[in-house]
Amino acid sequence: MTVAAEGKHARRPGRSSRPLQRLKNSYDQHWYAWAMCIPVVLVLGAVVAYPLAQGVYLTFTDATSQNVGRTIGVNSIPDTFFWVGLKNYTEILTGSNNQFWPHFTWTVIWTIACVTLTYAIGLGLAIVLNRDLRGRGPYRMLLILPWAVPTFVTIFAWRLILADDGVVNQFLTTLGMSGPSWLSDPMAQKVAAIGVNIWCGVPFMMVSMLGGLQSIPKEIYEAAQMDGATPWQRFVHVTLPGLRPVSSTVILLGVIWTFNQFNVIFLLFGGNSDSVQILVTYAYRLFFGQQPQDYARSATVGIICLSLLVVFTSVYRRWLKRNDQGVLA
């Protein structure tokens, strides 16, 4: 028994050293890959890791533009902000200001609506363009144009289109309808924001879905057709399962991008329209839209956004993994 115990204890150092040994073996075999990754890691550390760590630190302080140290000429003003613990998180989530939850609710609605409609429209266009159509190339080029044009150019164009005397309201007037103030009415602003974001996002979804459709073997469709499957049955039982890897990726990316879609909201409406602000534009307004600039609360909203996306991504990946295991079983 003593010998067995000694043998058991003797194997423990080997087990604990396995990850280090694997790392060493990997470096010995692929040192060139490690050398090529080092510059990227250093750049990401400087551009992403350090600002993120600084932002997390600021959430536990009362830092504003008035008490953060700065250098003016030869004079250096030290920091005078203090550590406040979780006070910022408490005030943001439960404080009397009551600004976080309305913005959070609209952000969730905005994200779900945009991703759902963008995915559905992109999938529909991809199915159409995947067929043997005459002039399919020009159609693809025209549908990709909204993605190719810089986002700020697209949004400024939509500002002109959605103005009170813009093309949309002029068209509605010819139909005997009174067009709303798309850029100032709260409800119309939300409809306009979703529409413009869909316009910008559909090309990416369409191209991704088209690539996924072209990777599905045609023999499967032919076999299903010979078995008497209707077009809807082929779509449900062949197309959607075949697009599952692509769909899961683009939906996750769509949620992350839409949740943080600063450009559409800010460039279309500016920072003064409170009802249409999502969480990222709300954080921007806390930082730049008031005096003194509230660094701590702005960073707190940003870290909360990051935490929400990390939780969603973890749950989403586990759900996909569980479903994949169920399909394989």
C-alpha positions in Angstrom: 0.0 0.0 0.0 2.9 2.3 0.8 4.5 1.6 -2.5 1.3 2.2 -4.4 0.8 5.5 -2.5 4.4 6.5 -3.3 3.8 5.7 -7.0 0.6 7.7 -7.0 2.4 10.7 -5.5 5.3 10.2 -7.9 3.0 10.6 -10.9 1.5 13.9 -9.8 4.5 16.1 -10.9 4.3 14.5 -14.3 0.6 15.3 -14.7 1.1 18.9 -13.6 4.0 19.4 -16.0 2.1 18.1 -19.0 0.7 21.5 -20.1 4.2 23.0 -19.8 5.7 20.1 -21.7 3.0 20.5 -24.4 3.8 24.2 -24.6 7.5 23.5 -24.9 7.0 20.9 -27.6 4.7 23.2 -29.5 7.3 26.0 -29.3 10.1 23.6 -30.4 8.1 22.4 -33.4 6.4 25.7 -34.4 8.7 28.4 -33.2 8.2 30.4 -36.4 4.4 30.6 -35.7 5.0 31.8 -32.2 7.4 34.4 -33.5 4.9 35.7 -36.0 2.1 35.8 -33.3 4.2 37.9 -30.8 3.8 41.2 -32.7 0.1 40.7 -32.9 -0.2 39.9 -29.2 1.8 43.0 -28.3 -0.3 45.2 -30.5 -3.5 43.7 -29.1 -2.2 44.2 -25.6 -1.5 47.8 -26.2 -4.6 48.6 -28.2 -7.2 46.4 -26.4 -5.9 45.0 -23.1 -4.5 48.2 -21.5 -7.5 50.4 -22.3 -9.8 47.6 -21.1 -7.9 47.3 -17.8 -7.9 51.1 -17.4 -11.7 51.2 -18.1 -12.3 48.5 -15.5 -10.3 50.5 -13.0 -12.2 53.7 -13.7 -15.5 52.0 -12.9 -14.5 51.7 -9.3 -13.6 55.5 -9.0 -15.4 58.8 -9.2 -13.2 60.0 -12.1 -14.5 63.0 -14.1 -12.9 65.6 -16.3 -12.5 67.8 -13.3 -10.5 65.4 -11.0 -8.4 63.5 -13.5 -4.7 64.5 -13.6 -3.3 66.3 -16.7 -0.3 68.1 -17.8 -0.6 71.8 -19.0 2.7 73.1 -20.3 5.3 72.5 -17.6 2.6 72.1 -14.9 1.4 68.7 -13.9 -1.9 68.4 -12.1 -2.2 65.1 -10.1 -5.3 62.9 -9.9 -7.8 63.8 -7.2 -10.5 61.1 -7.8 -11.2 58.5 -5.2 -11.9 54.8 -5.0 -15.7 54.3 -4.6 -16.0 50.5 -5.0 -19.3 49.3 -6.6 -21.1 52.7 -6.2 -21.1 53.4 -9.9 -22.6 50.0 -10.7 -25.3 50.5 -8.0 -26.2 53.9 -9.2 -26.4 52.9 -12.9 -28.5 49.8 -12.2 -30.7 51.0 -9.3 -30.2 54.7 -9.0 -32.8 57.5 -9.2 -31.6 58.6 -12.6 -33.3 55.5 -14.1 -31.6 55.9 -17.5 -30.0 52.5 -17.9 -33.0 50.2 -18.1 -35.0 52.1 -20.7 -31.8 52.2 -22.9 -31.2 48.5 -22.2 -34.7 47.6 -23.2 -34.5 49.5 -26.4 -31.1 48.0 -27.1 -32.4 44.5 -26.8 -35.4 45.2 -29.0 -33.2 47.0 -31.5 -30.7 44.0 -31.6 -33.4 41.3 -31.9 -35.3 43.2 -34.6 -32.3 44.0 -36.7 -30.6 40.6 -36.5 -33.9 38.7 -37.2 -34.9 40.8 -40.2 -31.4 41.1 -41.5 -30.9 37.3 -41.4 -34.3 36.6 -42.9 -33.9 39.1 -45.8 -30.3 38.0 -46.4 -31.3 34.3 -46.5 -34.1 35.1 -48.9 -31.9 37.0 -51.3 -29.2 34.4 -51.1 -31.7 31.6 -52.0 -32.8 33.7 -55.0 -29.3 34.5 -56.2 -28.2 30.9 -55.7 -30.5 29.9 -58.6 -29.5 30.0 -62.3 -30.8 33.5 -63.1 -30.0 35.6 -66.1 -27.8 38.6 -65.0 -27.1 37.1 -61.6 -23.7 38.8 -61.4 -25.0 42.4 -61.8 -27.7 41.6 -59.2 -25.1 40.4 -56.7 -23.0 43.6 -57.3 -26.0 45.9 -56.7 -27.0 44.1 -53.5 -23.4 44.3 -52.2 -23.2 48.1 -52.8 -24.6 49.1 -49.5 -21.9 47.1 -47.8 -19.1 48.5 -50.1 -20.0 52.1 -49.5 -18.6 53.6 -46.3 -21.1 53.5 -43.5 -21.0 57.2 -42.8 -21.7 58.0 -46.4 -24.7 55.6 -46.4 -26.1 57.1 -43.2 -25.7 60.7 -44.4 -27.6 59.8 -47.6 -30.4 58.3 -45.5 -30.5 61.5 -43.4 -31.4 63.3 -46.6 -33.9 60.6 -47.7 -35.6 60.6 -44.3 -35.8 64.4 -43.9 -39.2 66.0 -43.5 -39.0 67.1 -47.2 -37.0 64.0 -48.2 -37.8 61.4 -50.8 -39.7 59.1 -48.4 -42.2 61.7 -47.2 -42.6 63.1 -50.8 -43.5 59.6 -51.9 -46.0 59.2 -49.0 -47.5 62.5 -49.9 -48.2 61.4 -53.5 -50.1 58.4 -52.0 -52.2 60.8 -49.9 -50.5 60.0 -46.7 -48.8 62.3 -44.2 -45.2 61.2 -43.5 -43.9 61.3 -40.0 -40.8 63.2 -38.8 -38.4 60.3 -39.2 -35.5 62.1 -37.5 -37.4 63.7 -34.6 -40.5 61.6 -33.7 -39.5 59.0 -31.1 -41.4 56.1 -32.7 -40.5 57.0 -36.2 -36.8 57.3 -35.1 -36.8 53.7 -34.0 -38.4 52.5 -37.2 -35.9 54.5 -39.2 -32.9 53.2 -37.2 -33.9 49.6 -37.7 -34.5 50.2 -41.4 -31.1 51.9 -42.0 -29.3 49.3 -40.0 -30.9 46.5 -42.0 -29.9 48.3 -45.2 -26.3 48.3 -44.0 -26.3 44.7 -42.7 -28.2 42.7 -45.3 -25.3 42.4 -47.8 -23.1 40.7 -45.2 -25.8 38.2 -44.4 -26.6 37.6 -48.0 -22.9 36.9 -49.0 -22.5 34.6 -46.0 -25.7 32.7 -46.6 -24.8 32.5 -50.3 -21.5 30.9 -49.5 -23.2 28.5 -47.2 -25.8 27.5 -49.8 -23.1 26.8 -52.4 -21.4 24.4 -50.0 -24.5 22.2 -49.7 -24.2 19.3 -52.3 -26.8 19.4 -55.0 -27.1 15.6 -54.7 -28.9 16.0 -51.4 -31.6 18.2 -53.0 -31.9 15.8 -55.9 -32.3 12.8 -53.5 -34.9 14.7 -51.5 -36.8 15.7 -54.6 -36.8 12.1 -55.8 -38.3 11.1 -52.4 -41.2 13.4 -53.0 -40.1 16.3 -50.7 -41.9 19.6 -51.4 -39.8 22.8 -51.8 -40.7 23.8 -48.2 -39.7 20.4 -46.9 -36.4 20.7 -48.8 -35.8 24.1 -47.3 -36.6 22.9 -43.7 -34.8 19.6 -43.8 -31.9 20.3 -46.2 -31.2 24.0 -46.5 -31.5 25.1 -42.9 -29.5 22.1 -41.5 -26.8 22.7 -44.1 -26.6 26.4 -43.2 -26.4 25.7 -39.5 -22.6 26.3 -39.1 -22.8 29.5 -41.1 -26.0 30.7 -39.5 -24.7 30.2 -35.9 -21.6 32.3 -36.7 -23.3 35.2 -38.5 -26.1 35.4 -35.9 -23.5 35.7 -33.1 -21.6 38.3 -35.1 -24.8 40.1 -35.9 -25.8 40.3 -32.3 -22.4 41.6 -31.2 -22.2 44.2 -34.0 -25.8 45.4 -33.6 -25.6 45.6 -29.9 -22.6 47.9 -30.3 -23.7 49.7 -33.5 -22.7 53.2 -32.6 -22.5 54.6 -36.2 -26.1 54.3 -37.2 -27.6 55.8 -34.1 -25.2 58.6 -33.6 -24.7 59.7 -37.2 -28.4 59.4 -38.0 -29.8 61.2 -35.0 -26.9 62.7 -33.1 -26.6 62.5 -29.3 -29.6 64.5 -28.3 -32.5 62.2 -29.2 -32.8 60.3 -25.9 -35.5 57.8 -26.8 -33.5 56.1 -29.6 -30.1 55.9 -27.8 -28.7 52.5 -27.2 -26.3 51.6 -24.4 -23.1 52.4 -26.4 -24.4 55.8 -27.4 -25.6 56.4 -23.9 -22.1 55.7 -22.6 -20.7 58.1 -25.2 -23.1 60.8 -24.1 -22.0 60.4 -20.5 -18.4 60.8 -21.6 -18.7 63.7 -24.1 -22.2 65.0 -23.9 -22.1 66.7 -20.5 -19.9 68.8 -18.2 -18.1 67.6 -16.3 -17.4 64.5 -18.4 -18.3 61.5 -16.4 -15.4 59.0 -17.1 -16.4 56.6 -14.3 -20.1 56.2 -15.2 -19.3 56.0 -18.9 -16.7 53.3 -18.3 -19.3 51.5 -16.1 -21.9 51.3 -18.9 -19.2 50.1 -21.3 -18.1 47.3 -18.9 -21.7 46.3 -18.3 -22.2 46.1 -22.1 -19.1 43.9 -22.4 -20.3 41.7 -19.6 -23.7 41.2 -21.2 -22.2 40.2 -24.5 -19.8 37.8 -22.8 -22.7 36.1 -20.9 -24.8 35.9 -24.1 -21.9 34.5 -26.1 -21.2 31.8 -23.5 -24.9 30.8 -23.2 -25.3 30.8 -27.0 -22.3 28.6 -27.6 -23.4 26.2 -24.9 -26.9 26.1 -26.5 -25.4 25.4 -29.9 -23.1 22.6 -28.5 -26.0 21.0 -26.7 -28.1 21.0 -29.9 -25.3 19.6 -31.9 -24.9 16.8 -29.4 -28.6 16.1 -29.6 -28.5 16.0 -33.4 -25.5 13.6 -33.4 -27.2 11.4 -30.8 
